[in-house]
Amino acid sequence: MSDSFDLNVGSTDTEFYLRFYSGGYKDNVHGHEFLEFDIRHNPGDKFATLRYANQTNYRNEELIRKEVCISLLVLEEILCIVKESQILLESDVFWPKAERESKQEIEIRCGNKKKVLKTVGRLSLVSIKGMNDAESLKIFYYLVQDLKTFIFSLISLHFKVNPLFS
């Protein structure tokens, strides 16, 4: 199991990586459906990279992939979201185990420290209420909701904004 660690929000001289995955194998018709995004910052870079992928067979859509560069200010906000959630203090030992059909996982790396948390893909506040370690799962649930909302907004804004040329 990974040890807890703290994030240095103002520092850009440390490697940072965050990956979220939610998905699984539904059946033979739909195959592997998933949502995944990751954020990567290398020491010394003046930007970070955000990659997004969504594979769904809803209306027979193809795999959607997007990649954008984000500023250090945006990266700092993501670090704040993660740090304030206190997810780095949590453990998934008592969480429902991830399944092939449905799982969620978040991986956070900062320098040489790493935290990976995994659980089933079908979580709601109602379902969490009766589970072991409900408080810890609730922290995971809210962090995932915050990150997804922020990432979807960034992706949406990036691909809708038209550059101004003079």
CNS distance restraints for C-alpha pairs under 8 A (distance, minus, plus):
assign (resid   2 and name CA) (resid 114 and name CA) 6.34 0.50 0.50
assign (resid   2 and name CA) (resid 115 and name CA) 5.20 0.50 0.50
assign (resid   2 and name CA) (resid 116 and name CA) 6.92 0.50 0.50
assign (resid   3 and name CA) (resid 113 and name CA) 7.95 0.50 0.50
assign (resid   3 and name CA) (resid 114 and name CA) 7.64 0.50 0.50
assign (resid   3 and name CA) (resid 115 and name CA) 7.01 0.50 0.50
assign (resid   4 and name CA) (resid  88 and name CA) 5.33 0.50 0.50
assign (resid   4 and name CA) (resid  89 and name CA) 5.20 0.50 0.50
assign (resid   4 and name CA) (resid  90 and name CA) 7.55 0.50 0.50
assign (resid   4 and name CA) (resid 115 and name CA) 7.28 0.50 0.50
assign (resid   5 and name CA) (resid  88 and name CA) 6.18 0.50 0.50
assign (resid   5 and name CA) (resid  89 and name CA) 7.34 0.50 0.50
assign (resid   5 and name CA) (resid 113 and name CA) 7.11 0.50 0.50
assign (resid   6 and name CA) (resid  83 and name CA) 7.28 0.50 0.50
assign (resid   6 and name CA) (resid  88 and name CA) 7.08 0.50 0.50
assign (resid   7 and name CA) (resid  79 and name CA) 7.10 0.50 0.50
assign (resid   7 and name CA) (resid  83 and name CA) 6.33 0.50 0.50
assign (resid   7 and name CA) (resid 110 and name CA) 7.17 0.50 0.50
assign (resid   9 and name CA) (resid  76 and name CA) 5.89 0.50 0.50
assign (resid   9 and name CA) (resid  79 and name CA) 5.73 0.50 0.50
assign (resid   9 and name CA) (resid  80 and name CA) 6.35 0.50 0.50
assign (resid   9 and name CA) (resid  83 and name CA) 8.00 0.50 0.50
assign (resid  10 and name CA) (resid  76 and name CA) 6.73 0.50 0.50
assign (resid  12 and name CA) (resid  43 and name CA) 6.08 0.50 0.50
assign (resid  12 and name CA) (resid  44 and name CA) 6.59 0.50 0.50
assign (resid  12 and name CA) (resid  45 and name CA) 7.78 0.50 0.50
assign (resid  12 and name CA) (resid  72 and name CA) 7.71 0.50 0.50
assign (resid  13 and name CA) (resid  42 and name CA) 7.79 0.50 0.50
assign (resid  13 and name CA) (resid  43 and name CA) 4.44 0.50 0.50
assign (resid  13 and name CA) (resid  44 and name CA) 5.63 0.50 0.50
assign (resid  14 and name CA) (resid  42 and name CA) 6.94 0.50 0.50
assign (resid  14 and name CA) (resid  43 and name CA) 4.98 0.50 0.50
assign (resid  14 and name CA) (resid 110 and name CA) 6.69 0.50 0.50
assign (resid  14 and name CA) (resid 111 and name CA) 5.53 0.50 0.50
assign (resid  15 and name CA) (resid  40 and name CA) 7.69 0.50 0.50
assign (resid  15 and name CA) (resid  41 and name CA) 5.64 0.50 0.50
assign (resid  15 and name CA) (resid  42 and name CA) 4.73 0.50 0.50
assign (resid  15 and name CA) (resid  43 and name CA) 5.19 0.50 0.50
assign (resid  15 and name CA) (resid 109 and name CA) 7.72 0.50 0.50
assign (resid  15 and name CA) (resid 110 and name CA) 5.66 0.50 0.50
assign (resid  15 and name CA) (resid 111 and name CA) 5.02 0.50 0.50
assign (resid  16 and name CA) (resid  39 and name CA) 7.80 0.50 0.50
assign (resid  16 and name CA) (resid  40 and name CA) 5.79 0.50 0.50
assign (resid  16 and name CA) (resid  41 and name CA) 5.12 0.50 0.50
assign (resid  16 and name CA) (resid  42 and name CA) 6.72 0.50 0.50
assign (resid  16 and name CA) (resid 108 and name CA) 7.64 0.50 0.50
assign (resid  16 and name CA) (resid 109 and name CA) 5.62 0.50 0.50
assign (resid  16 and name CA) (resid 110 and name CA) 4.57 0.50 0.50
assign (resid  16 and name CA) (resid 111 and name CA) 6.50 0.50 0.50
assign (resid  17 and name CA) (resid  38 and name CA) 7.13 0.50 0.50
assign (resid  17 and name CA) (resid  39 and name CA) 5.58 0.50 0.50
assign (resid  17 and name CA) (resid  40 and name CA) 4.54 0.50 0.50
assign (resid  17 and name CA) (resid  41 and name CA) 6.45 0.50 0.50
assign (resid  17 and name CA) (resid 107 and name CA) 7.75 0.50 0.50
assign (resid  17 and name CA) (resid 108 and name CA) 5.76 0.50 0.50
assign (resid  17 and name CA) (resid 109 and name CA) 4.99 0.50 0.50
assign (resid  17 and name CA) (resid 110 and name CA) 6.52 0.50 0.50
assign (resid  18 and name CA) (resid  38 and name CA) 5.38 0.50 0.50
assign (resid  18 and name CA) (resid  39 and name CA) 5.19 0.50 0.50
assign (resid  18 and name CA) (resid  40 and name CA) 6.68 0.50 0.50
assign (resid  18 and name CA) (resid 106 and name CA) 7.25 0.50 0.50
assign (resid  18 and name CA) (resid 107 and name CA) 5.58 0.50 0.50
assign (resid  18 and name CA) (resid 108 and name CA) 4.52 0.50 0.50
assign (resid  18 and name CA) (resid 109 and name CA) 6.39 0.50 0.50
assign (resid  19 and name CA) (resid  36 and name CA) 7.29 0.50 0.50
assign (resid  19 and name CA) (resid  37 and name CA) 5.76 0.50 0.50
assign (resid  19 and name CA) (resid  38 and name CA) 4.13 0.50 0.50
assign (resid  19 and name CA) (resid  39 and name CA) 6.52 0.50 0.50
assign (resid  19 and name CA) (resid 106 and name CA) 5.61 0.50 0.50
assign (resid  19 and name CA) (resid 107 and name CA) 5.11 0.50 0.50
assign (resid  19 and name CA) (resid 108 and name CA) 6.62 0.50 0.50
assign (resid  20 and name CA) (resid  36 and name CA) 5.54 0.50 0.50
assign (resid  20 and name CA) (resid  37 and name CA) 5.51 0.50 0.50
assign (resid  20 and name CA) (resid  38 and name CA) 6.35 0.50 0.50
assign (resid  20 and name CA) (resid 104 and name CA) 7.43 0.50 0.50
assign (resid  20 and name CA) (resid 105 and name CA) 5.78 0.50 0.50
assign (resid  20 and name CA) (resid 106 and name CA) 4.49 0.50 0.50
assign (resid  20 and name CA) (resid 107 and name CA) 6.55 0.50 0.50
assign (resid  21 and name CA) (resid  34 and name CA) 7.12 0.50 0.50
assign (resid  21 and name CA) (resid  35 and name CA) 5.88 0.50 0.50
assign (resid  21 and name CA) (resid  36 and name CA) 4.42 0.50 0.50
assign (resid  21 and name CA) (resid  37 and name CA) 6.81 0.50 0.50
assign (resid  21 and name CA) (resid 103 and name CA) 7.85 0.50 0.50
assign (resid  21 and name CA) (resid 104 and name CA) 5.53 0.50 0.50
assign (resid  21 and name CA) (resid 105 and name CA) 5.31 0.50 0.50
assign (resid  21 and name CA) (resid 106 and name CA) 6.50 0.50 0.50
assign (resid  22 and name CA) (resid  34 and name CA) 5.58 0.50 0.50
assign (resid  22 and name CA) (resid  35 and name CA) 5.32 0.50 0.50
assign (resid  22 and name CA) (resid  36 and name CA) 6.41 0.50 0.50
assign (resid  22 and name CA) (resid 102 and name CA) 7.47 0.50 0.50
assign (resid  22 and name CA) (resid 103 and name CA) 5.72 0.50 0.50
assign (resid  22 and name CA) (resid 104 and name CA) 4.29 0.50 0.50
assign (resid  22 and name CA) (resid 105 and name CA) 6.58 0.50 0.50
assign (resid  22 and name CA) (resid 121 and name CA) 6.16 0.50 0.50
assign (resid  23 and name CA) (resid  32 and name CA) 7.34 0.50 0.50
assign (resid  23 and name CA) (resid  33 and name CA) 5.56 0.50 0.50
assign (resid  23 and name CA) (resid  34 and name CA) 3.94 0.50 0.50
assign (resid  23 and name CA) (resid  35 and name CA) 6.23 0.50 0.50
assign (resid  23 and name CA) (resid 101 and name CA) 7.48 0.50 0.50
assign (resid  23 and name CA) (resid 102 and name CA) 5.48 0.50 0.50
assign (resid  23 and name CA) (resid 103 and name CA) 5.65 0.50 0.50
assign (resid  23 and name CA) (resid 104 and name CA) 6.64 0.50 0.50
assign (resid  23 and name CA) (resid 121 and name CA) 6.57 0.50 0.50
assign (resid  24 and name CA) (resid  32 and name CA) 5.57 0.50 0.50
assign (resid  24 and name CA) (resid  33 and name CA) 5.79 0.50 0.50
assign (resid  24 and name CA) (resid  34 and name CA) 6.31 0.50 0.50
assign (resid  24 and name CA) (resid  99 and name CA) 7.80 0.50 0.50
assign (resid  24 and name CA) (resid 100 and name CA) 5.69 0.50 0.50
assign (resid  24 and name CA) (resid 101 and name CA) 4.45 0.50 0.50
assign (resid  24 and name CA) (resid 102 and name CA) 4.51 0.50 0.50
assign (resid  24 and name CA) (resid 103 and name CA) 6.23 0.50 0.50
assign (resid  25 and name CA) (resid  30 and name CA) 7.65 0.50 0.50
assign (resid  25 and name CA) (resid  31 and name CA) 5.31 0.50 0.50
assign (resid  25 and name CA) (resid  32 and name CA) 4.39 0.50 0.50
assign (resid  25 and name CA) (resid  33 and name CA) 6.33 0.50 0.50
assign (resid  25 and name CA) (resid 100 and name CA) 6.35 0.50 0.50
assign (resid  25 and name CA) (resid 101 and name CA) 4.62 0.50 0.50
assign (resid  25 and name CA) (resid 102 and name CA) 6.98 0.50 0.50
assign (resid  26 and name CA) (resid  30 and name CA) 6.11 0.50 0.50
assign (resid  26 and name CA) (resid  31 and name CA) 5.83 0.50 0.50
assign (resid  26 and name CA) (resid  32 and name CA) 6.55 0.50 0.50
assign (resid  26 and name CA) (resid  33 and name CA) 7.16 0.50 0.50
assign (resid  26 and name CA) (resid 101 and name CA) 5.70 0.50 0.50
assign (resid  26 and name CA) (resid 102 and name CA) 7.81 0.50 0.50
assign (resid  27 and name CA) (resid  31 and name CA) 5.55 0.50 0.50
assign (resid  30 and name CA) (resid  56 and name CA) 7.76 0.50 0.50
assign (resid  30 and name CA) (resid  57 and name CA) 5.92 0.50 0.50
assign (resid  32 and name CA) (resid  55 and name CA) 7.46 0.50 0.50
assign (resid  32 and name CA) (resid  56 and name CA) 7.83 0.50 0.50
assign (resid  33 and name CA) (resid  54 and name CA) 7.69 0.50 0.50
assign (resid  33 and name CA) (resid  55 and name CA) 5.08 0.50 0.50
assign (resid  33 and name CA) (resid  56 and name CA) 4.95 0.50 0.50
assign (resid  33 and name CA) (resid  57 and name CA) 7.22 0.50 0.50
assign (resid  34 and name CA) (resid  53 and name CA) 7.90 0.50 0.50
assign (resid  34 and name CA) (resid  54 and name CA) 5.79 0.50 0.50
assign (resid  34 and name CA) (resid  55 and name CA) 5.21 0.50 0.50
assign (resid  34 and name CA) (resid  56 and name CA) 6.65 0.50 0.50
assign (resid  35 and name CA) (resid  52 and name CA) 7.77 0.50 0.50
assign (resid  35 and name CA) (resid  53 and name CA) 5.88 0.50 0.50
assign (resid  35 and name CA) (resid  54 and name CA) 4.50 0.50 0.50
assign (resid  35 and name CA) (resid  55 and name CA) 6.48 0.50 0.50
assign (resid  36 and name CA) (resid  52 and name CA) 5.86 0.50 0.50
assign (resid  36 and name CA) (resid  53 and name CA) 5.20 0.50 0.50
assign (resid  36 and name CA) (resid  54 and name CA) 6.39 0.50 0.50
assign (resid  37 and name CA) (resid  50 and name CA) 7.13 0.50 0.50
assign (resid  37 and name CA) (resid  51 and name CA) 5.40 0.50 0.50
assign (resid  37 and name CA) (resid  52 and name CA) 4.27 0.50 0.50
assign (resid  37 and name CA) (resid  53 and name CA) 6.18 0.50 0.50
assign (resid  38 and name CA) (resid  50 and name CA) 5.76 0.50 0.50
assign (resid  38 and name CA) (resid  51 and name CA) 5.33 0.50 0.50
assign (resid  38 and name CA) (resid  52 and name CA) 6.69 0.50 0.50
assign (resid  39 and name CA) (resid  48 and name CA) 6.79 0.50 0.50
assign (resid  39 and name CA) (resid  49 and name CA) 5.56 0.50 0.50
assign (resid  39 and name CA) (resid  50 and name CA) 4.53 0.50 0.50
assign (resid  39 and name CA) (resid  51 and name CA) 6.51 0.50 0.50
assign (resid  40 and name CA) (resid  48 and name CA) 5.57 0.50 0.50
assign (resid  40 and name CA) (resid  49 and name CA) 5.24 0.50 0.50
assign (resid  40 and name CA) (resid  50 and name CA) 6.67 0.50 0.50
assign (resid  41 and name CA) (resid  45 and name CA) 6.96 0.50 0.50
assign (resid  41 and name CA) (resid  47 and name CA) 6.94 0.50 0.50
assign (resid  41 and name CA) (resid  48 and name CA) 4.50 0.50 0.50
assign (resid  41 and name CA) (resid  49 and name CA) 6.53 0.50 0.50
assign (resid  42 and name CA) (resid  48 and name CA) 7.35 0.50 0.50
assign (resid  46 and name CA) (resid  71 and name CA) 7.05 0.50 0.50
assign (resid  46 and name CA) (resid  72 and name CA) 6.43 0.50 0.50
assign (resid  47 and name CA) (resid  69 and name CA) 6.27 0.50 0.50
assign (resid  47 and name CA) (resid  70 and name CA) 5.61 0.50 0.50
assign (resid  47 and name CA) (resid  71 and name CA) 4.79 0.50 0.50
assign (resid  47 and name CA) (resid  72 and name CA) 5.40 0.50 0.50
assign (resid  48 and name CA) (resid  69 and name CA) 5.64 0.50 0.50
assign (resid  48 and name CA) (resid  70 and name CA) 5.21 0.50 0.50
assign (resid  48 and name CA) (resid  71 and name CA) 6.36 0.50 0.50
assign (resid  48 and name CA) (resid  72 and name CA) 6.70 0.50 0.50
assign (resid  48 and name CA) (resid  75 and name CA) 6.81 0.50 0.50
assign (resid  49 and name CA) (resid  67 and name CA) 7.12 0.50 0.50
assign (resid  49 and name CA) (resid  68 and name CA) 5.92 0.50 0.50
assign (resid  49 and name CA) (resid  69 and name CA) 4.60 0.50 0.50
assign (resid  49 and name CA) (resid  70 and name CA) 6.03 0.50 0.50
assign (resid  50 and name CA) (resid  67 and name CA) 5.69 0.50 0.50
assign (resid  50 and name CA) (resid  68 and name CA) 5.32 0.50 0.50
assign (resid  50 and name CA) (resid  69 and name CA) 6.09 0.50 0.50
assign (resid  50 and name CA) (resid  70 and name CA) 6.77 0.50 0.50
assign (resid  51 and name CA) (resid  65 and name CA) 7.47 0.50 0.50
assign (resid  51 and name CA) (resid  66 and name CA) 5.82 0.50 0.50
assign (resid  51 and name CA) (resid  67 and name CA) 4.39 0.50 0.50
assign (resid  51 and name CA) (resid  68 and name CA) 6.56 0.50 0.50
assign (resid  52 and name CA) (resid  64 and name CA) 7.93 0.50 0.50
assign (resid  52 and name CA) (resid  65 and name CA) 5.66 0.50 0.50
assign (resid  52 and name CA) (resid  66 and name CA) 5.12 0.50 0.50
assign (resid  52 and name CA) (resid  67 and name CA) 6.27 0.50 0.50
assign (resid  53 and name CA) (resid  63 and name CA) 7.08 0.50 0.50
assign (resid  53 and name CA) (resid  64 and name CA) 5.50 0.50 0.50
assign (resid  53 and name CA) (resid  65 and name CA) 4.48 0.50 0.50
assign (resid  53 and name CA) (resid  66 and name CA) 6.50 0.50 0.50
assign (resid  54 and name CA) (resid  63 and name CA) 5.90 0.50 0.50
assign (resid  54 and name CA) (resid  64 and name CA) 5.10 0.50 0.50
assign (resid  54 and name CA) (resid  65 and name CA) 6.66 0.50 0.50
assign (resid  55 and name CA) (resid  61 and name CA) 7.80 0.50 0.50
assign (resid  55 and name CA) (resid  62 and name CA) 6.77 0.50 0.50
assign (resid  55 and name CA) (resid  63 and name CA) 4.60 0.50 0.50
assign (resid  55 and name CA) (resid  64 and name CA) 6.34 0.50 0.50
assign (resid  56 and name CA) (resid  60 and name CA) 7.51 0.50 0.50
assign (resid  56 and name CA) (resid  61 and name CA) 6.35 0.50 0.50
assign (resid  56 and name CA) (resid  62 and name CA) 7.24 0.50 0.50
assign (resid  56 and name CA) (resid  63 and name CA) 7.00 0.50 0.50
assign (resid  57 and name CA) (resid  61 and name CA) 5.45 0.50 0.50
assign (resid  57 and name CA) (resid  62 and name CA) 7.38 0.50 0.50
assign (resid  66 and name CA) (resid 155 and name CA) 7.57 0.50 0.50
assign (resid  68 and name CA) (resid 155 and name CA) 7.67 0.50 0.50
assign (resid  68 and name CA) (resid 158 and name CA) 7.66 0.50 0.50
assign (resid  70 and name CA) (resid  74 and name CA) 6.20 0.50 0.50
assign (resid  70 and name CA) (resid  75 and name CA) 6.91 0.50 0.50
assign (resid  71 and name CA) (resid  75 and name CA) 6.38 0.50 0.50
assign (resid  72 and name CA) (resid  76 and name CA) 5.97 0.50 0.50
assign (resid  73 and name CA) (resid  77 and name CA) 6.40 0.50 0.50
assign (resid  74 and name CA) (resid  78 and name CA) 6.42 0.50 0.50
assign (resid  75 and name CA) (resid  79 and name CA) 6.22 0.50 0.50
assign (resid  76 and name CA) (resid  80 and name CA) 6.19 0.50 0.50
assign (resid  77 and name CA) (resid  81 and name CA) 6.24 0.50 0.50
assign (resid  78 and name CA) (resid  82 and name CA) 6.32 0.50 0.50
assign (resid  78 and name CA) (resid 147 and name CA) 7.61 0.50 0.50
assign (resid  79 and name CA) (resid  83 and name CA) 5.99 0.50 0.50
assign (resid  80 and name CA) (resid  84 and name CA) 5.82 0.50 0.50
assign (resid  81 and name CA) (resid  85 and name CA) 6.18 0.50 0.50
assign (resid  81 and name CA) (resid 143 and name CA) 7.47 0.50 0.50
assign (resid  81 and name CA) (resid 146 and name CA) 7.57 0.50 0.50
assign (resid  81 and name CA) (resid 147 and name CA) 7.62 0.50 0.50
assign (resid  82 and name CA) (resid  86 and name CA) 6.81 0.50 0.50
assign (resid  82 and name CA) (resid  87 and name CA) 6.81 0.50 0.50
assign (resid  82 and name CA) (resid  88 and name CA) 7.95 0.50 0.50
assign (resid  82 and name CA) (resid 143 and name CA) 7.01 0.50 0.50
assign (resid  83 and name CA) (resid  87 and name CA) 7.24 0.50 0.50
assign (resid  83 and name CA) (resid  88 and name CA) 7.41 0.50 0.50
assign (resid  85 and name CA) (resid 139 and name CA) 6.50 0.50 0.50
assign (resid  85 and name CA) (resid 142 and name CA) 7.96 0.50 0.50
assign (resid  85 and name CA) (resid 143 and name CA) 6.19 0.50 0.50
assign (resid  86 and name CA) (resid  90 and name CA) 7.34 0.50 0.50
assign (resid  86 and name CA) (resid 139 and name CA) 7.58 0.50 0.50
assign (resid  87 and name CA) (resid 136 and name CA) 7.94 0.50 0.50
assign (resid  87 and name CA) (resid 139 and name CA) 6.46 0.50 0.50
assign (resid  87 and name CA) (resid 140 and name CA) 6.50 0.50 0.50
assign (resid  87 and name CA) (resid 143 and name CA) 7.69 0.50 0.50
assign (resid  88 and name CA) (resid 115 and name CA) 6.92 0.50 0.50
assign (resid  90 and name CA) (resid 136 and name CA) 6.19 0.50 0.50
assign (resid  91 and name CA) (resid 117 and name CA) 7.02 0.50 0.50
assign (resid  91 and name CA) (resid 136 and name CA) 7.52 0.50 0.50
assign (resid  92 and name CA) (resid 117 and name CA) 5.69 0.50 0.50
assign (resid  92 and name CA) (resid 118 and name CA) 6.50 0.50 0.50
assign (resid  92 and name CA) (resid 119 and name CA) 7.32 0.50 0.50
assign (resid  94 and name CA) (resid 132 and name CA) 6.02 0.50 0.50
assign (resid  94 and name CA) (resid 133 and name CA) 6.11 0.50 0.50
assign (resid  95 and name CA) (resid 118 and name CA) 7.99 0.50 0.50
assign (resid  95 and name CA) (resid 119 and name CA) 6.15 0.50 0.50
assign (resid  95 and name CA) (resid 131 and name CA) 7.69 0.50 0.50
assign (resid  95 and name CA) (resid 132 and name CA) 6.54 0.50 0.50
assign (resid  95 and name CA) (resid 133 and name CA) 6.65 0.50 0.50
assign (resid  95 and name CA) (resid 137 and name CA) 7.11 0.50 0.50
assign (resid  96 and name CA) (resid 119 and name CA) 5.53 0.50 0.50
assign (resid  96 and name CA) (resid 120 and name CA) 6.04 0.50 0.50
assign (resid  97 and name CA) (resid 118 and name CA) 7.14 0.50 0.50
assign (resid  97 and name CA) (resid 119 and name CA) 5.11 0.50 0.50
assign (resid  97 and name CA) (resid 120 and name CA) 5.93 0.50 0.50
assign (resid  98 and name CA) (resid 102 and name CA) 6.71 0.50 0.50
assign (resid  98 and name CA) (resid 103 and name CA) 4.76 0.50 0.50
assign (resid  98 and name CA) (resid 104 and name CA) 7.00 0.50 0.50
assign (resid  98 and name CA) (resid 118 and name CA) 6.03 0.50 0.50
assign (resid  98 and name CA) (resid 119 and name CA) 4.39 0.50 0.50
assign (resid  98 and name CA) (resid 120 and name CA) 4.33 0.50 0.50
assign (resid  98 and name CA) (resid 121 and name CA) 7.21 0.50 0.50
assign (resid  99 and name CA) (resid 103 and name CA) 5.59 0.50 0.50
assign (resid  99 and name CA) (resid 119 and name CA) 7.89 0.50 0.50
assign (resid  99 and name CA) (resid 120 and name CA) 6.13 0.50 0.50
assign (resid 102 and name CA) (resid 120 and name CA) 5.66 0.50 0.50
assign (resid 102 and name CA) (resid 121 and name CA) 4.57 0.50 0.50
assign (resid 102 and name CA) (resid 122 and name CA) 6.87 0.50 0.50
assign (resid 103 and name CA) (resid 118 and name CA) 7.09 0.50 0.50
assign (resid 103 and name CA) (resid 119 and name CA) 5.70 0.50 0.50
assign (resid 103 and name CA) (resid 120 and name CA) 4.20 0.50 0.50
assign (resid 103 and name CA) (resid 121 and name CA) 3.87 0.50 0.50
assign (resid 103 and name CA) (resid 122 and name CA) 7.48 0.50 0.50
assign (resid 104 and name CA) (resid 118 and name CA) 5.70 0.50 0.50
assign (resid 104 and name CA) (resid 119 and name CA) 5.43 0.50 0.50
assign (resid 104 and name CA) (resid 120 and name CA) 5.78 0.50 0.50
assign (resid 104 and name CA) (resid 121 and name CA) 4.83 0.50 0.50
assign (resid 105 and name CA) (resid 116 and name CA) 7.05 0.50 0.50
assign (resid 105 and name CA) (resid 117 and name CA) 5.49 0.50 0.50
assign (resid 105 and name CA) (resid 118 and name CA) 4.27 0.50 0.50
assign (resid 105 and name CA) (resid 119 and name CA) 6.45 0.50 0.50
assign (resid 106 and name CA) (resid 116 and name CA) 5.74 0.50 0.50
assign (resid 106 and name CA) (resid 117 and name CA) 5.43 0.50 0.50
assign (resid 106 and name CA) (resid 118 and name CA) 6.68 0.50 0.50
assign (resid 107 and name CA) (resid 114 and name CA) 7.27 0.50 0.50
assign (resid 107 and name CA) (resid 115 and name CA) 5.69 0.50 0.50
assign (resid 107 and name CA) (resid 116 and name CA) 4.38 0.50 0.50
assign (resid 107 and name CA) (resid 117 and name CA) 6.58 0.50 0.50
assign (resid 108 and name CA) (resid 114 and name CA) 5.71 0.50 0.50
assign (resid 108 and name CA) (resid 115 and name CA) 5.20 0.50 0.50
assign (resid 108 and name CA) (resid 116 and name CA) 6.46 0.50 0.50
assign (resid 109 and name CA) (resid 113 and name CA) 5.63 0.50 0.50
assign (resid 109 and name CA) (resid 114 and name CA) 4.33 0.50 0.50
assign (resid 109 and name CA) (resid 115 and name CA) 6.43 0.50 0.50
assign (resid 110 and name CA) (resid 114 and name CA) 6.50 0.50 0.50
assign (resid 123 and name CA) (resid 127 and name CA) 6.20 0.50 0.50
assign (resid 123 and name CA) (resid 128 and name CA) 6.61 0.50 0.50
assign (resid 123 and name CA) (resid 141 and name CA) 7.43 0.50 0.50
assign (resid 124 and name CA) (resid 128 and name CA) 6.10 0.50 0.50
assign (resid 124 and name CA) (resid 141 and name CA) 7.67 0.50 0.50
assign (resid 125 and name CA) (resid 129 and name CA) 6.27 0.50 0.50
assign (resid 125 and name CA) (resid 138 and name CA) 7.09 0.50 0.50
assign (resid 125 and name CA) (resid 141 and name CA) 7.80 0.50 0.50
assign (resid 126 and name CA) (resid 130 and name CA) 7.79 0.50 0.50
assign (resid 127 and name CA) (resid 131 and name CA) 7.23 0.50 0.50
assign (resid 128 and name CA) (resid 134 and name CA) 5.61 0.50 0.50
assign (resid 128 and name CA) (resid 137 and name CA) 6.68 0.50 0.50
assign (resid 128 and name CA) (resid 138 and name CA) 6.90 0.50 0.50
assign (resid 129 and name CA) (resid 134 and name CA) 5.81 0.50 0.50
assign (resid 130 and name CA) (resid 134 and name CA) 6.96 0.50 0.50
assign (resid 133 and name CA) (resid 137 and name CA) 6.42 0.50 0.50
assign (resid 134 and name CA) (resid 138 and name CA) 6.03 0.50 0.50
assign (resid 135 and name CA) (resid 139 and name CA) 6.44 0.50 0.50
assign (resid 136 and name CA) (resid 140 and name CA) 6.46 0.50 0.50
assign (resid 137 and name CA) (resid 141 and name CA) 6.03 0.50 0.50
assign (resid 138 and name CA) (resid 142 and name CA) 6.14 0.50 0.50
assign (resid 139 and name CA) (resid 143 and name CA) 6.10 0.50 0.50
assign (resid 140 and name CA) (resid 144 and name CA) 6.14 0.50 0.50
assign (resid 141 and name CA) (resid 145 and name CA) 6.30 0.50 0.50
assign (resid 142 and name CA) (resid 146 and name CA) 6.11 0.50 0.50
assign (resid 143 and name CA) (resid 147 and name CA) 6.07 0.50 0.50
assign (resid 144 and name CA) (resid 148 and name CA) 5.98 0.50 0.50
assign (resid 145 and name CA) (resid 149 and name CA) 6.10 0.50 0.50
assign (resid 146 and name CA) (resid 150 and name CA) 6.19 0.50 0.50
assign (resid 147 and name CA) (resid 151 and name CA) 5.96 0.50 0.50
assign (resid 148 and name CA) (resid 152 and name CA) 5.86 0.50 0.50
assign (resid 149 and name CA) (resid 153 and name CA) 6.15 0.50 0.50
assign (resid 150 and name CA) (resid 154 and name CA) 6.28 0.50 0.50
assign (resid 151 and name CA) (resid 155 and name CA) 6.14 0.50 0.50
assign (resid 152 and name CA) (resid 156 and name CA) 5.92 0.50 0.50
assign (resid 153 and name CA) (resid 157 and name CA) 5.95 0.50 0.50
assign (resid 154 and name CA) (resid 158 and name CA) 5.97 0.50 0.50
assign (resid 155 and name CA) (resid 159 and name CA) 6.34 0.50 0.50
assign (resid 156 and name CA) (resid 160 and name CA) 6.18 0.50 0.50
assign (resid 157 and name CA) (resid 161 and name CA) 5.95 0.50 0.50
